[in-house]
Amino acid sequence: MAEDLDPFKIAQAQLDEAAEIMGLDDAAHQILREPMRTLTFNLPVKMRNGKTKVFTAFRVQYNDARGPCKGGIRFHPKESIETVKALSAWMTWKNALANIPYGGGKGGVICDPKTMNDYELENLSRAYIRALWKFIGPKQDIPAPDVYTTPQIMAWMMDEYSKIVGYNEFGVITGKPLEVWGSEGRNNSTAMGAMYVLREAAKYKKLKLKGATVAIQGFGNAGKFAFDLVTSMFGAKVVAISDSSGAIYSKSGLNYAKLSEMKSKSGELASVKGVDHISNAELLELGVDVLIPSAIENQVTGANADRINAKILLELANGPVTNEADKILSEKKVFDLPDFLVNSGGVIGSYFEWLQNTSGYYWKAEEVYSKLDEIITKSFNDVAKAHEAYAKSGKRISFRTAAYTISVDRVAKAMKYRGWY
Ligand code: GLU
């Protein structure tokens, strides 16, 4: 039977597995299997041609037992409520694992930002906030950027919210430009956090990162900075990278400065000369030391997992590896580091931004990075310890399930103290 790729079913099955291993209370399990609140909006937006186009938008507030909901907003032509529900669940586990004082949430709008100009994107962003504003706020739910949303979009959203409530509320949204009180280091904090995880993972497996070969899927905020940092921090060699136009490969390594400059002029990798052109599928199957999927969900599935040839799989995207793939990868002894550990640097950076917005005192970049390192390194060690403790008691579980046991336990305990079950 073909694998069911509904991301929310995948997220629920991951929770079920952890719940079983932990002996989670039934009522807690039931609460955590579904979102606390699901919002769907119909947004009329004035387009450049004078016509009104109606967009469907979502915000899912998954759980707020540990604090306000927190998570990004995606603008994507294939956005769906199932995906947003899954992503909001994963945000809940991500924030709990990092042990930052948030629950989980996620938003999405079905739209194709590549075909929209700034006027239309601004109108859409403001319409989204006009629909959502009552349900968000620095103590309620704090959105942020995600796939195809940018600091500029966050600034428009913060402005619309501030206009509605009647005062400047910078802490309602994170990932803003520095000029409207974003945080130093937030732009690359997702990739930076992943690098700290990679450093710890390499230590754990006694692998050398200097000269290690790396393949990266995706050239968005996460993939682009991962390309830069994995070379500059560790001296690793990025041999392949992709964008939506295709993937490129060079045995001797690709040049970050040249490619990022080309991409910033809205170039496409498909047009790069002097390299081999391969497909996205081929990129995933390369024999490399480190594979970094940094695009979207369901990239490594039951259909291609047995052809993954990397030693370390660093899940920088949300949900890139399905449950069937998980089993195959563990048989193949690929060291798969779960998304909600690897990419938690983004929301940890957001947490710092929110703290700075609420206190009005702003930090230097070094302070952001050193605090991020401290939090994410502890998360890695917590997961490794849980993994080993289960192994000692005769239960062989993946790093993903080990991470789940920590997060679910934290959220369940908060719900218990609050008297929710
Ligand atoms: N969108 C990012 C994520 O998936 C960041 C979320 C945030 O900063 O709230 O983790």
Residues whose N, C-alpha, C, O or C-beta is under 5 A from the ligand:
A	BS01	LIG	K70 G71 G72 I142 P143 A144 P145 D146 N343 G346 V347 S350
